[in-house]
């Protein structure tokens, strides 16, 4: 594959026939995709945790109600104890951050959470525990096997669309009503 054929900054939309419990009806934001594999964060699978639970575990204090009630997502089955923040750009730099697109970064260091607690972090963000990972050629094979659709990332879907509508909204970017796709191939 060439750099232009990698799926960085794309959504992976689970096909209705993908019954793996980690990915059933999920939308995954692809942060990195290259010859070595891919890394993504599921953006529509909230946990029972809120950001206040993470702050309590880490000893970070804040009284900002909207921050405390921010949902925490199950980002994927790999390293579920590790936190990730997908976020909009801001003037600050973080200890462990990569740019995934001109307008989106992925950070996994404590300093961004401390800034969010103070109201000094990025304007838009999504917090997740764990990530989805694919080895070399694995994601490409799954796409050929019809497990996933892909579409460019839509920031409104990433940050603003209600969680339970993200799967449909991502597919709608392709002009598809994903609920009308059949889970079994056949001839009519």
Backbone as a printed PyTorch tensor [residue, N CA C, xyz], in Angstrom:
tensor([[[  0.8400,  -1.1970,   0.0000],
         [  0.0000,   0.0000,   0.0000],
         [  0.8730,   1.2440,   0.0000]],

        [[  0.3340,   2.3130,  -0.5420],
         [  1.0330,   3.5840,  -0.5100],
         [  0.4270,   4.4390,   0.5880]],

        [[  1.1320,   5.5300,   0.9340],
         [  0.6100,   6.4120,   1.9810],
         [ -0.7960,   6.8920,   1.6720]],

        [[ -1.1110,   7.0890,   0.3860],
         [ -2.4370,   7.5900,   0.0320],
         [ -3.5250,   6.5220,   0.1780]],

        [[ -3.1490,   5.2620,   0.2790],
         [ -4.1580,   4.2130,   0.4270],
         [ -4.3600,   3.7920,   1.8760]],

        [[ -3.5730,   4.3170,   2.7810],
         [ -3.8120,   4.0250,   4.1880],
         [ -5.0240,   4.8080,   4.6650]],

        [[ -5.6410,   4.3270,   5.7130],
         [ -6.9190,   4.8720,   6.1650],
         [ -6.7970,   5.7680,   7.3880]],

        [[ -5.7000,   6.4900,   7.5220],
         [ -5.5490,   7.4210,   8.6340],
         [ -6.6650,   8.4640,   8.5980]],

        [[ -7.1330,   8.8610,   9.7840],
         [ -8.1710,   9.8730,   9.9270],
         [ -9.4700,   9.4510,   9.2400]],

        [[ -9.7750,   8.1690,   9.3090],
         [-11.0100,   7.6230,   8.7520],
         [-11.8120,   6.9640,   9.8780]],

        [[-13.0910,   6.8150,   9.6440],
         [-13.9240,   5.9990,  10.5090],
         [-14.0010,   4.6010,   9.9130]],

        [[-13.8930,   3.6050,  10.7650],
         [-14.2140,   2.2330,  10.3960],
         [-15.5940,   1.9690,  10.9610]],

        [[-16.5030,   1.5610,  10.1140],
         [-17.8850,   1.3100,  10.5170],
         [-18.1000,  -0.1960,  10.4700]],

        [[-18.4340,  -0.7730,  11.6000],
         [-18.6670,  -2.2160,  11.6460],
         [-19.8970,  -2.5660,  10.8200]],

        [[-19.7320,  -3.5340,   9.9380],
         [-20.8680,  -4.0220,   9.1620],
         [-21.8410,  -4.7430,  10.0990]],

        [[-23.1240,  -4.7700,   9.7590],
         [-24.1000,  -5.4500,  10.6200],
         [-23.7510,  -6.9180,  10.8750]],

        [[-22.9990,  -7.5290,   9.9730],
         [-22.6400,  -8.9480,  10.1130],
         [-21.4330,  -9.1750,  11.0170]],

        [[-20.8210,  -8.1090,  11.5070],
         [-19.6670,  -8.2470,  12.4060],
         [-20.1940,  -8.4410,  13.8300]],

        [[-20.1760,  -9.6770,  14.2930],
         [-20.7820, -10.0060,  15.5800],
         [-19.7780, -10.0570,  16.7310]],

        [[-18.4930,  -9.8090,  16.4700],
         [-17.4990,  -9.7710,  17.5440],
         [-17.9990,  -8.7820,  18.6030]],

        [[-18.1600,  -9.2300,  19.8620],
         [-18.7390,  -8.3390,  20.8820],
         [-17.9350,  -7.0610,  21.1280]],

        [[-16.6610,  -7.0580,  20.7880],
         [-15.8540,  -5.8380,  20.9550],
         [-16.2000,  -4.7850,  19.9010]],

        [[-16.7480,  -5.2310,  18.7670],
         [-16.9290,  -4.3100,  17.6490],
         [-18.3420,  -4.2780,  17.0670]],

        [[-19.2890,  -4.9880,  17.6520],
         [-20.6410,  -5.0160,  17.1250],
         [-21.2250,  -3.6050,  17.0940]],

        [[-21.6100,  -3.1370,  15.9100],
         [-22.2210,  -1.8180,  15.6850],
         [-21.3280,  -0.6640,  16.1540]],

        [[-20.0300,  -0.8030,  16.0140],
         [-19.1320,   0.2610,  16.4590],
         [-18.6780,   1.1560,  15.3110]],

        [[-18.2270,   2.3340,  15.7050],
         [-17.4960,   3.2450,  14.8380],
         [-16.1450,   3.4290,  15.5040]],

        [[-15.0840,   3.1800,  14.7420],
         [-13.7280,   3.2920,  15.2560],
         [-13.0100,   4.3930,  14.4940]],

        [[-12.4100,   5.3180,  15.2340],
         [-11.6020,   6.3690,  14.6100],
         [-10.1940,   5.8170,  14.4210]],

        [[ -9.7290,   5.7580,  13.1630],
         [ -8.3870,   5.2430,  12.8740],
         [ -7.3500,   6.3450,  13.0640]],

        [[ -6.5450,   6.1750,  14.0870],
         [ -5.5080,   7.1490,  14.4270],
         [ -4.2340,   6.9250,  13.6190]],

        [[ -3.8870,   5.6610,  13.4130],
         [ -2.6880,   5.3100,  12.6610],
         [ -2.9610,   4.0790,  11.8270]],

        [[ -2.5040,   4.1180,  10.5790],
         [ -2.6070,   2.9630,   9.6890],
         [ -1.4140,   3.0330,   8.7480]],

        [[ -0.5970,   2.0070,   8.7750],
         [  0.5730,   1.9580,   7.9030],
         [  0.9250,   0.4940,   7.6290]],

        [[  2.0870,   0.2520,   7.0610],
         [  2.4810,  -1.1070,   6.6960],
         [  2.6230,  -2.0230,   7.9100]],

        [[  2.7860,  -1.4690,   9.0940],
         [  2.9440,  -2.2760,  10.3070],
         [  1.6140,  -2.6600,  10.9470]],

        [[  0.5380,  -2.0030,  10.5500],
         [ -0.7720,  -2.3040,  11.1210],
         [ -1.5840,  -1.0420,  11.3340]],

        [[ -2.5240,  -1.1120,  12.2710],
         [ -3.4210,   0.0140,  12.5070],
         [ -3.7760,   0.1110,  13.9890]],

        [[ -4.0790,   1.3360,  14.4120],
         [ -4.5260,   1.6160,  15.7730],
         [ -5.7330,   2.5310,  15.6760]],

        [[ -6.8040,   2.1560,  16.3760],
         [ -8.0140,   2.9660,  16.3670],
         [ -8.6510,   3.0190,  17.7420]],

        [[ -9.5440,   3.9730,  17.9030],
         [-10.2920,   4.1580,  19.1440],
         [-11.7850,   4.0810,  18.8160]],

        [[-12.4960,   3.1730,  19.4880],
         [-13.9430,   3.0660,  19.3140],
         [-14.5810,   4.3030,  19.9530]],

        [[-15.4580,   4.9710,  19.2040],
         [-16.0160,   6.2560,  19.6600],
         [-17.4970,   6.1940,  20.0130]],

        [[-18.0820,   5.0060,  20.0190],
         [-19.5130,   4.9340,  20.3350],
         [-19.8480,   3.8090,  21.3170]],

        [[-18.8970,   3.4640,  22.1600],
         [-19.1270,   2.4160,  23.1580],
         [-18.8010,   2.9960,  24.5350]],

        [[-19.7530,   3.7170,  25.1500],
         [-19.4830,   4.3000,  26.4680],
         [-19.3940,   3.2100,  27.5390]],

        [[-18.5560,   3.4630,  28.5210],
         [-18.4720,   2.5860,  29.6830],
         [-19.4500,   3.1130,  30.7350]],

        [[-19.4620,   2.5050,  31.8870],
         [-20.2680,   3.0160,  32.9960],
         [-19.5300,   4.1040,  33.7640]],

        [[-18.3370,   4.4420,  33.3160],
         [-17.5140,   5.4290,  34.0110],
         [-17.7200,   6.8240,  33.4400]],

        [[-17.4780,   7.7950,  34.2690],
         [-17.4120,   9.1990,  33.8710],
         [-15.9920,   9.6810,  34.1460]],

        [[-15.6520,  10.8330,  33.6120],
         [-14.3080,  11.3610,  33.8050],
         [-13.9940,  11.5730,  35.2830]],

        [[-15.0310,  11.8550,  36.1030],
         [-14.8010,  12.0320,  37.5380],
         [-14.2020,  10.7580,  38.1510]],

        [[-14.5720,   9.5760,  37.6390],
         [-14.0130,   8.3190,  38.1400],
         [-12.5230,   8.2050,  37.8200]],

        [[-12.1510,   8.6300,  36.6350],
         [-10.7330,   8.6220,  36.2350],
         [ -9.9630,   9.6110,  37.1030]],

        [[-10.5230,  10.8080,  37.2830],
         [ -9.8650,  11.8220,  38.1080],
         [ -9.6690,  11.3210,  39.5410]],

        [[-10.6650,  10.6540,  40.0870],
         [-10.5340,  10.1170,  41.4450],
         [ -9.3930,   9.1120,  41.5250]],

        [[ -9.3090,   8.2190,  40.5540],
         [ -8.2410,   7.2130,  40.5300],
         [ -6.8590,   7.8460,  40.3930]],

        [[ -6.7920,   8.9580,  39.6690],
         [ -5.5010,   9.6030,  39.4010],
         [ -5.1680,  10.7230,  40.3830]],

        [[ -6.0940,  11.0380,  41.2870],
         [ -5.8510,  12.1110,  42.2390],
         [ -5.8780,  13.4920,  41.6040]],

        [[ -6.6830,  13.6780,  40.5780],
         [ -6.8360,  14.9690,  39.9020],
         [ -8.1270,  15.6060,  40.4050]],

        [[ -8.0490,  16.8600,  40.8240],
         [ -9.2200,  17.5390,  41.3810],
         [ -9.7720,  18.5710,  40.4120]],

        [[-11.1010,  18.6570,  40.3980],
         [-11.7960,  19.6930,  39.6380],
         [-13.1990,  19.8350,  40.2010]],

        [[-13.7940,  20.9900,  39.9860],
         [-15.1910,  21.1800,  40.3640],
         [-16.0240,  21.5600,  39.1350]],

        [[-15.4870,  21.3420,  37.9580],
         [-16.1910,  21.6480,  36.7230],
         [-17.1670,  20.5090,  36.4130]],

        [[-18.4710,  20.7490,  36.6450],
         [-19.4950,  19.7090,  36.5060],
         [-19.5110,  19.0750,  35.1260]],

        [[-19.4270,  19.9100,  34.0670],
         [-19.4950,  19.3450,  32.7160],
         [-18.3000,  18.4290,  32.4550]],

        [[-17.1500,  18.7480,  33.0070],
         [-15.9680,  17.8940,  32.8680],
         [-16.1580,  16.6060,  33.6550]],

        [[-16.6160,  16.7080,  34.8830],
         [-16.8010,  15.5260,  35.7320],
         [-17.7670,  14.5140,  35.1210]],

        [[-18.7560,  14.9930,  34.3800],
         [-19.7710,  14.1110,  33.8080],
         [-19.4780,  13.6650,  32.3860]],

        [[-18.2850,  13.9530,  31.8940],
         [-17.8900,  13.5130,  30.5550],
         [-17.8340,  11.9920,  30.5050]],

        [[-18.4750,  11.3760,  29.4950],
         [-18.4230,   9.9100,  29.4120],
         [-17.0230,   9.4140,  29.0690]],

        [[-16.7220,   8.2140,  29.5280],
         [-15.4710,   7.5310,  29.1880],
         [-15.8490,   6.3510,  28.3030]],

        [[-15.1520,   6.2050,  27.1820],
         [-15.4730,   5.1780,  26.2010],
         [-14.5730,   3.9530,  26.3450]],

        [[-15.1080,   2.8110,  25.9260],
         [-14.3070,   1.5930,  25.7840],
         [-13.6780,   1.6900,  24.3940]],

        [[-12.4310,   2.1270,  24.3560],
         [-11.7600,   2.4050,  23.0890],
         [-11.3860,   1.1740,  22.2990]],

        [[-11.3810,   0.0250,  22.9470],
         [-11.0420,  -1.2230,  22.2660],
         [-10.5320,  -2.2380,  23.2600]],

        [[-10.3040,  -3.4540,  22.7890],
         [ -9.9510,  -4.5480,  23.6950],
         [ -8.4780,  -4.6020,  24.1230]],

        [[ -7.6290,  -3.7570,  23.5530],
         [ -6.1990,  -3.7990,  23.8540],
         [ -5.8600,  -2.7510,  24.9200]],

        [[ -5.0850,  -3.1500,  25.9240],
         [ -4.6280,  -2.2600,  27.0000],
         [ -5.7650,  -1.4070,  27.5680]],

        [[ -6.7860,  -2.0540,  28.0560],
         [ -7.9620,  -1.3470,  28.5480],
         [ -7.6990,  -0.5150,  29.7950]],

        [[ -6.5570,  -0.6720,  30.4040],
         [ -6.2040,   0.1490,  31.5640],
         [ -5.5180,   1.4530,  31.1430]],

        [[ -5.2110,   1.5970,  29.8680],
         [ -4.5070,   2.7750,  29.3630],
         [ -5.4930,   3.7750,  28.7700]],

        [[ -5.3300,   5.0420,  29.1210],
         [ -6.2380,   6.0820,  28.6610],
         [ -5.7340,   6.8150,  27.4370]],

        [[ -6.6840,   7.2300,  26.6070],
         [ -6.3940,   7.9930,  25.3940],
         [ -7.3660,   9.1560,  25.2960]],

        [[ -6.8750,  10.2750,  24.7840],
         [ -7.7180,  11.4420,  24.5570],
         [ -7.6060,  11.8200,  23.0840]],

        [[ -8.7170,  11.7300,  22.3690],
         [ -8.7950,  12.2670,  21.0050],
         [ -9.2790,  13.7000,  21.1810]],

        [[ -8.5980,  14.6470,  20.5460],
         [ -8.9630,  16.0470,  20.8250],
         [ -8.6450,  16.9930,  19.6880]],

        [[ -9.3020,  18.1500,  19.7690],
         [ -9.0450,  19.2440,  18.8370],
         [ -7.7130,  19.9020,  19.2110]],

        [[ -7.1130,  20.6190,  18.2630],
         [ -5.8460,  21.2850,  18.5660],
         [ -6.0320,  22.4160,  19.5800]],

        [[ -4.9790,  22.6910,  20.3000],
         [ -4.9700,  23.8470,  21.1800],
         [ -3.5270,  24.3380,  21.2590]],

        [[ -3.3220,  25.4460,  21.9380],
         [ -1.9960,  26.0620,  21.9670],
         [ -0.9830,  25.2450,  22.7600]],

        [[ -1.4420,  24.4800,  23.7180],
         [ -0.5350,  23.6980,  24.5490],
         [ -0.0030,  22.4870,  23.8040]],

        [[  1.1520,  22.0160,  24.2360],
         [  1.6840,  20.7420,  23.7600],
         [  1.6490,  19.7780,  24.9330]],

        [[  1.6080,  18.4730,  24.6130],
         [  1.4540,  17.4540,  25.6340],
         [  2.6460,  16.5070,  25.6060]],

        [[  2.8990,  15.8540,  26.7320],
         [  4.0570,  14.9630,  26.8520],
         [  4.0240,  13.8090,  25.8670]],

        [[  2.8600,  13.2560,  25.6050],
         [  2.7490,  12.0990,  24.7270],
         [  1.5790,  12.2970,  23.7880]],

        [[  1.8610,  12.8830,  22.6260],
         [  0.7900,  13.2540,  21.7120],
         [  1.2480,  13.0520,  20.2730]],

        [[  0.3170,  12.6100,  19.4300],
         [  0.5820,  12.5350,  17.9920],
         [ -0.5540,  13.2340,  17.2610]],

        [[ -0.2170,  13.8670,  16.1600],
         [ -1.2240,  14.4790,  15.3150],
         [ -1.7420,  13.3950,  14.3780]],

        [[ -3.0580,  13.1870,  14.3660],
         [ -3.6480,  12.1920,  13.4760],
         [ -4.2110,  12.8400,  12.2200]],

        [[ -4.4140,  14.1380,  12.2640],
         [ -4.9040,  14.9470,  11.1450],
         [ -4.5810,  16.3960,  11.4770]],

        [[ -4.8390,  17.2980,  10.5430],
         [ -4.5710,  18.7170,  10.8090],
         [ -5.3550,  19.2330,  12.0080]],

        [[ -6.5230,  18.6550,  12.2500],
         [ -7.4210,  19.1810,  13.2700],
         [ -7.7230,  18.1930,  14.3980]],

        [[ -6.9990,  17.0640,  14.4570],
         [ -7.2500,  16.0630,  15.4910],
         [ -5.9170,  15.4820,  15.9690]],

        [[ -5.8100,  15.3310,  17.2860],
         [ -4.6260,  14.7090,  17.8850],
         [ -5.0530,  13.6020,  18.8390]],

        [[ -4.1120,  12.7320,  19.1420],
         [ -4.3090,  11.6580,  20.1090],
         [ -3.2330,  11.8040,  21.1760]],

        [[ -3.6630,  11.9250,  22.4260],
         [ -2.7310,  12.1290,  23.5320],
         [ -3.0050,  11.0830,  24.6030]],

        [[ -1.9110,  10.6020,  25.2060],
         [ -2.0760,   9.5720,  26.2430],
         [ -1.3250,   9.9220,  27.5270]],

        [[ -1.0280,  11.1910,  27.7300],
         [ -0.2910,  11.5820,  28.9340],
         [ -1.1990,  12.2940,  29.9450]],

        [[ -0.7930,  12.2410,  31.1820],
         [ -1.5500,  12.8040,  32.3030],
         [ -1.7630,  14.3150,  32.1800]],

        [[ -0.8160,  15.0150,  31.5890],
         [ -0.8720,  16.4750,  31.5450],
         [ -2.1250,  17.0110,  30.8520]],

        [[ -2.6290,  16.3040,  29.8540],
         [ -3.8390,  16.7910,  29.1850],
         [ -5.0510,  16.6570,  30.1070]],

        [[ -5.1050,  15.6060,  30.9090],
         [ -6.2170,  15.4470,  31.8550],
         [ -6.1620,  16.5240,  32.9350]],

        [[ -4.9680,  16.8580,  33.3880],
         [ -4.8310,  17.9280,  34.3720],
         [ -5.2940,  19.2630,  33.8000]],

        [[ -4.9720,  19.5160,  32.5200],
         [ -5.4130,  20.7590,  31.8780],
         [ -6.9350,  20.7740,  31.7090]],

        [[ -7.5170,  19.6400,  31.3240],
         [ -8.9720,  19.5520,  31.1910],
         [ -9.6310,  19.8310,  32.5400]],

        [[ -9.0660,  19.3140,  33.6140],
         [ -9.6140,  19.5210,  34.9580],
         [ -9.5970,  20.9970,  35.3510]],

        [[ -8.6380,  21.7430,  34.8290],
         [ -8.5320,  23.1740,  35.1280],
         [ -9.3100,  24.0350,  34.1310]],

        [[ -9.9510,  23.4010,  33.1480],
         [-10.6520,  24.1610,  32.1200],
         [ -9.7020,  24.7750,  31.1160]],

        [[ -8.4770,  24.2350,  31.0120],
         [ -7.4570,  24.7980,  30.1300],
         [ -7.0390,  23.8280,  29.0250]],

        [[ -7.7860,  22.7590,  28.8520],
         [ -7.4570,  21.7580,  27.8380],
         [ -8.0980,  22.0960,  26.5010]],

        [[ -8.1030,  21.1370,  25.6000],
         [ -8.7280,  21.3520,  24.2960],
         [-10.2320,  21.5810,  24.4340]],

        [[-10.8060,  22.2820,  23.4690],
         [-12.2350,  22.5850,  23.4920],
         [-13.0510,  21.3150,  23.2720]],

        [[-12.6270,  20.4910,  22.3330],
         [-13.3480,  19.2540,  22.0280],
         [-12.4500,  18.0630,  22.3450]],

        [[-13.0090,  17.0630,  22.9980],
         [-12.2160,  15.8710,  23.3240],
         [-13.1120,  14.6780,  23.5830]],

        [[-12.5270,  13.5130,  23.4550],
         [-13.1890,  12.2450,  23.7310],
         [-12.1900,  11.4000,  24.5080]],

        [[-12.6050,  10.8600,  25.6530],
         [-11.7370,  10.0720,  26.5290],
         [-12.0750,   8.5950,  26.3510]],

        [[-11.0420,   7.7630,  26.1760],
         [-11.2740,   6.3240,  26.0140],
         [-10.2370,   5.5270,  26.7840]],

        [[-10.6670,   4.3530,  27.2230],
         [ -9.7490,   3.3860,  27.8300],
         [ -9.5790,   2.2390,  26.8490]],

        [[ -8.3340,   1.9450,  26.5030],
         [ -8.0430,   0.8740,  25.5700],
         [ -8.0890,   1.3470,  24.1310]],

        [[ -7.6450,   0.4500,  23.2420],
         [ -7.6660,   0.7590,  21.8160],
         [ -7.8750,  -0.5230,  21.0210]],

        [[ -8.1680,  -0.3480,  19.7550],
         [ -8.2890,  -1.4610,  18.8220],
         [ -7.0030,  -1.4970,  18.0100]],

        [[ -6.4420,  -2.6670,  17.8530],
         [ -5.1980,  -2.7860,  17.1030],
         [ -5.2620,  -3.9170,  16.0890]],

        [[ -4.5930,  -3.7150,  14.9640],
         [ -4.5070,  -4.7080,  13.9060],
         [ -3.0470,  -4.8540,  13.5020]],

        [[ -2.6060,  -6.0760,  13.2800],
         [ -1.2560,  -6.3280,  12.8000],
         [ -1.1500,  -6.0290,  11.3100]],

        [[  0.0460,  -6.1690,  10.7900],
         [  0.3130,  -5.9070,   9.3790],
         [ -0.6290,  -6.7060,   8.4840]],

        [[ -1.3860,  -6.0080,   7.6330],
         [ -2.2870,  -6.6370,   6.6780],
         [ -3.6090,  -7.1270,   7.2590]],

        [[ -3.7520,  -7.1460,   8.5640],
         [ -4.9610,  -7.6970,   9.1950],
         [ -6.2020,  -6.8570,   8.8810]],

        [[ -6.1030,  -5.5480,   9.0150],
         [ -7.2620,  -4.6950,   8.7440],
         [ -7.6620,  -4.7850,   7.2700]],

        [[ -6.6900,  -4.7710,   6.3890],
         [ -6.9840,  -4.8750,   4.9650],
         [ -7.7390,  -6.1810,   4.6610]],

        [[ -7.3110,  -7.2600,   5.2850],
         [ -7.9770,  -8.5570,   5.1050],
         [ -9.4220,  -8.4910,   5.6100]],

        [[ -9.6420,  -7.8720,   6.7650],
         [-10.9900,  -7.7650,   7.3160],
         [-11.8940,  -6.8990,   6.4330]],

        [[-11.3340,  -5.8760,   5.8170],
         [-12.1230,  -5.0320,   4.9140],
         [-12.5280,  -5.8330,   3.6770]],

        [[-11.5960,  -6.5930,   3.1180],
         [-11.8990,  -7.4510,   1.9620],
         [-12.9700,  -8.4840,   2.3200]],

        [[-12.9530,  -8.9640,   3.5710],
         [-13.9360,  -9.9390,   4.0290],
         [-15.2730,  -9.2940,   4.4040]],

        [[-15.4110,  -8.0040,   4.1250],
         [-16.6610,  -7.2760,   4.3350],
         [-17.0280,  -7.0830,   5.8050]],

        [[-16.0270,  -6.9510,   6.6790],
         [-16.2990,  -6.6930,   8.0890],
         [-16.4870,  -5.2040,   8.3650]],

        [[-15.8970,  -4.3570,   7.5270],
         [-15.8770,  -2.9160,   7.7920],
         [-16.1990,  -2.1130,   6.5370]],

        [[-16.7980,  -0.9610,   6.7520],
         [-16.8650,   0.1190,   5.7730],
         [-15.9370,   1.2000,   6.2930]],

        [[-15.4500,   2.0440,   5.4140],
         [-14.6620,   3.1780,   5.8960],
         [-15.1170,   4.4510,   5.2030]],

        [[-14.9800,   5.5420,   5.9320],
         [-15.3530,   6.8650,   5.4350],
         [-14.4780,   7.8950,   6.1490]],

        [[-14.2150,   9.0310,   5.5130],
         [-13.4380,  10.0620,   6.2060],
         [-14.0830,  10.4540,   7.5310]],

        [[-13.2310,  10.8010,   8.4780],
         [-13.7030,  11.2330,   9.7990],
         [-14.5520,  12.4850,   9.6480]],

        [[-15.6670,  12.4950,  10.3400],
         [-16.4950,  13.6860,  10.4350],
         [-16.4080,  14.1860,  11.8700]],

        [[-15.8550,  15.3660,  12.0600],
         [-15.6550,  15.8670,  13.4260],
         [-16.9670,  16.0130,  14.1970]],

        [[-18.0460,  16.3530,  13.5110],
         [-19.3310,  16.4590,  14.2080],
         [-19.7240,  15.1050,  14.7860]],

        [[-19.4780,  14.0390,  14.0320],
         [-19.7860,  12.6960,  14.5340],
         [-18.8800,  12.3750,  15.7170]],

        [[-17.6260,  12.6970,  15.5970],
         [-16.6360,  12.3970,  16.6350],
         [-16.9580,  13.0750,  17.9600]],

        [[-17.3610,  14.3310,  17.9120],
         [-17.5190,  15.0960,  19.1530],
         [-18.9590,  15.4480,  19.5300]],

        [[-19.8500,  15.5940,  18.5600],
         [-21.1470,  16.2020,  18.8430],
         [-22.3500,  15.2730,  18.6750]],

        [[-22.2770,  14.3320,  17.7670],
         [-23.4160,  13.4470,  17.5060],
         [-23.6990,  12.6050,  18.7480]],

        [[-24.9680,  12.4850,  19.1340],
         [-25.2730,  11.6160,  20.2770],
         [-24.6760,  10.2200,  20.0660]],

        [[-24.1690,   9.6510,  21.1320],
         [-23.4260,   8.3930,  21.0700],
         [-24.2140,   7.3040,  20.3490]],

        [[-25.4890,   7.1590,  20.6620],
         [-26.2850,   6.0820,  20.0850],
         [-26.6300,   6.3130,  18.6120]],

        [[-26.2560,   7.4550,  18.0520],
         [-26.5210,   7.7600,  16.6400],
         [-25.2600,   7.7340,  15.7790]],

        [[-24.1010,   7.5240,  16.3720],
         [-22.8450,   7.6310,  15.6230],
         [-22.6810,   6.5560,  14.5480]],

        [[-23.1060,   5.3420,  14.8110],
         [-22.9660,   4.2530,  13.8310],
         [-23.7660,   4.5870,  12.5740]],

        [[-25.0180,   4.9800,  12.7620],
         [-25.8650,   5.3580,  11.6230],
         [-25.3390,   6.6160,  10.9270]],

        [[-24.9030,   7.5850,  11.7100],
         [-24.4250,   8.8470,  11.1370],
         [-23.1640,   8.6420,  10.3010]],

        [[-22.2490,   7.8180,  10.7820],
         [-21.0170,   7.5550,  10.0170],
         [-21.3570,   6.8780,   8.6910]],

        [[-22.2470,   5.8990,   8.7160],
         [-22.6550,   5.2190,   7.4780],
         [-23.3980,   6.1810,   6.5540]],

        [[-24.1400,   7.1040,   7.1190],
         [-24.8820,   8.0790,   6.3110],
         [-23.9390,   8.9600,   5.4940]],

        [[-22.7280,   9.1590,   5.9790],
         [-21.7390,   9.9220,   5.2020],
         [-21.4620,   9.2570,   3.8590]],

        [[-21.6820,   7.9500,   3.7770],
         [-21.4940,   7.1960,   2.5360],
         [-22.7840,   7.1100,   1.7250]],

        [[-23.8650,   7.7000,   2.2420],
         [-25.1520,   7.6130,   1.5840],
         [-25.8370,   6.2770,   1.8350]],

        [[-25.4620,   5.6160,   2.9310],
         [-25.9750,   4.2820,   3.2400],
         [-26.8450,   4.3250,   4.4860]],

        [[-27.9900,   3.6450,   4.4150],
         [-28.7720,   3.3590,   5.6170],
         [-28.2950,   1.9890,   6.0730]],

        [[-27.3800,   1.9600,   7.0230],
         [-26.7290,   0.7140,   7.4260],
         [-27.7130,  -0.3050,   7.9890]],

        [[-28.8410,   0.1500,   8.4860],
         [-29.8530,  -0.7650,   9.0040],
         [-30.5470,  -1.5570,   7.8950]],

        [[-30.3950,  -1.1220,   6.6650],
         [-31.0210,  -1.8120,   5.5360],
         [-30.0800,  -2.8070,   4.8720]],

        [[-28.8250,  -2.8580,   5.3250],
         [-27.8840,  -3.8270,   4.7570],
         [-28.1990,  -5.2040,   5.3060]],

        [[-28.1360,  -6.1820,   4.4610],
         [-28.3990,  -7.5510,   4.8840],
         [-27.1390,  -8.1440,   5.5140]],

        [[-27.3200,  -9.0410,   6.4390],
         [-26.1690,  -9.6820,   7.0730],
         [-25.7660, -10.9620,   6.3590]],

        [[-26.5860, -11.4040,   5.4040],
         [-26.2240, -12.6090,   4.6520],
         [-26.2870, -12.3030,   3.1660]],

        [[-25.2600, -12.6910,   2.4180],
         [-25.2810, -12.4440,   0.9720],
         [-26.2780, -13.3710,   0.2920]],

        [[-26.7490, -12.9680,  -0.8510],
         [-27.6680, -13.8230,  -1.5910],
         [-28.1540, -13.1250,  -2.8430]],

        [[-29.0030, -13.7970,  -3.5430],
         [-29.5570, -13.2670,  -4.7780],
         [-31.0670, -13.1540,  -4.6300]],

        [[-31.6150, -12.0590,  -5.1570],
         [-33.0360, -11.8050,  -5.0000],
         [-33.8880, -12.3200,  -6.0930]]])
